[in-house]
Amino acid sequence: MILDRKKAPERAAVSSIPAINLEPLKLDEGLNCFTIEGGTEEIIKIDMIFKAGTRFEKKPLESSICINTLKEGTSHFSSEEIAETVDFYGAQIATGLSKDRAEVTLLCQNKHLDKLIDIFTDVFMAPTFPENEIDQYKKRSRSKLAVNLDKVEFKSRLLFSELMFPNSAYRERYDLSYYDAINRQDLVGFFEAHFNLAEAYCAISGKNTAHAAKILQESIANKRSGYSPSTEESTKAEWNYTKGEKWIKKEGAVQTAIRMGAPAVDRLHKDYPALYIANVALGGYFGSRLMQNIREEKGYTYGIGSAINALENASYLSISTQVGAQFTQLTIDEIKKELHAISTQKLNDEELELIQHYIAGNLLKRFDGPFSTSDRLKSIVNNNLGTDWYTNFSKAIFNLDAEQILKVAGKYLNPELFTLAVAGEWEE
């Protein structure tokens, strides 16, 4: 059979979203452990997730420096021993940080798990935060921040955060002077307050997850006597949004960074599926309206996009791009035009069908394999979504019509609601 490459293939309904088991194993210290069994390779991935994101900081950069120095020495292993052993077995111990959570991850072959598990558990149970390692990390990080602070993209990001979250723990704060204010005792205090296993959970994915959970349990139990972080009650991150606009000039900048945003709704809100569709149409994929207009037709930028950012205590929609400095105001005007259009005019049937199938196909890709499925599990647990959320979301996408989507878009995508942050050069 010869394919007719001038004719698009038929669009078909996607298969059902795979079910996720949310019945956790109970490990030592009250730790909930979720398992995702699967894959063809003998590889295991263990994610430890803590309520230790940036919003819990008492000092700026506290959580970032803490999570990034966990591997720089523990009660039983030096930083050199950790690095050399992990490298010898072809494994990886990685850390990650968001506004709400901190993660410590081990990725290795199953046959080497018993050689690595004690190092892994030491990292999140018994870090020693050596002074010399802290100083070296701060020096490296300070140099990187000095470079970033001069970039228009980073300037607009900080300005946008200041506008969106002026009095909230979600606001991003970066300054070179902050490094001088952080000492070892700050890191110890942050660790003891927030790296508490009773408030954490783990997700194990890959082959033979039950065996990995058993090994993890044994390693944690062996260190129980030396692990005694305090418990600090988690507080809600307050957020009171007021629309604003700020511009920062950088003389001679070739490009200008633009960010716009407005409050949105979280994944459990009834308007979320309709807003999600509207956002994809606006700037959520390569064929979106913003891309077609500002990149393809106008040539102002290489890329522009929009996204719904759902945090634990806040949700907002953001639009970001970098454009040639001479196109700054023109780009802002075109973004506002697209916001006005999508909030006042219904999607046509062809565009709506295309977006529905794009979303459904992209959703299925997020369940491709145990590691990707584990990421979906973490999203469910972090946001209290429930086991059937992805299935219900997939169905809701196809049950919405253009009129319903327009009604929701009119509530959240009105350009008059959007904050604007601009950093770079522009014509007066």
Buried (B, 14 or more C-beta within 10 A) or exposed (E): EEEEEEEEEEEEEBEEBBEBEEEBBEBBBEBBBBBBBBBEEEBBBBBBBBBBBBBBBEBBBBBBBBBBBBBBBBEBBBBEEBBEBBEEBEBEBEBEBBBBBBBBBBBBBBEBBEBBBBBBBBBBBBBBBBEEBBEBBBEEBBEEBEEBEEBBBBBBBBBBBBBBBEEBBBBBEBEEEBBEEBEBEBBBBBBBBBBBBEBBBBBBBBBBBEBBBEBBBBBBEEBEEEBEBEEBEBEEBEBEBEBBEBBBEBEEBEBBBBBBBBBBBBBEBEBBBBBBBBBBBBBBBEBBBBBEBBBEEBEBBEEBBBBBBBBBBBBBBBBBBBBBBEBBBBBBEBBBEBBBBBBEEBBEEEBBEBBBBBBBEEBBEBBEBBBBBBBBBBBBBBBEBEEEBBBEBBBBBBEBEBEBBBEBBEBBBBBEBBBBBBBBBBEE
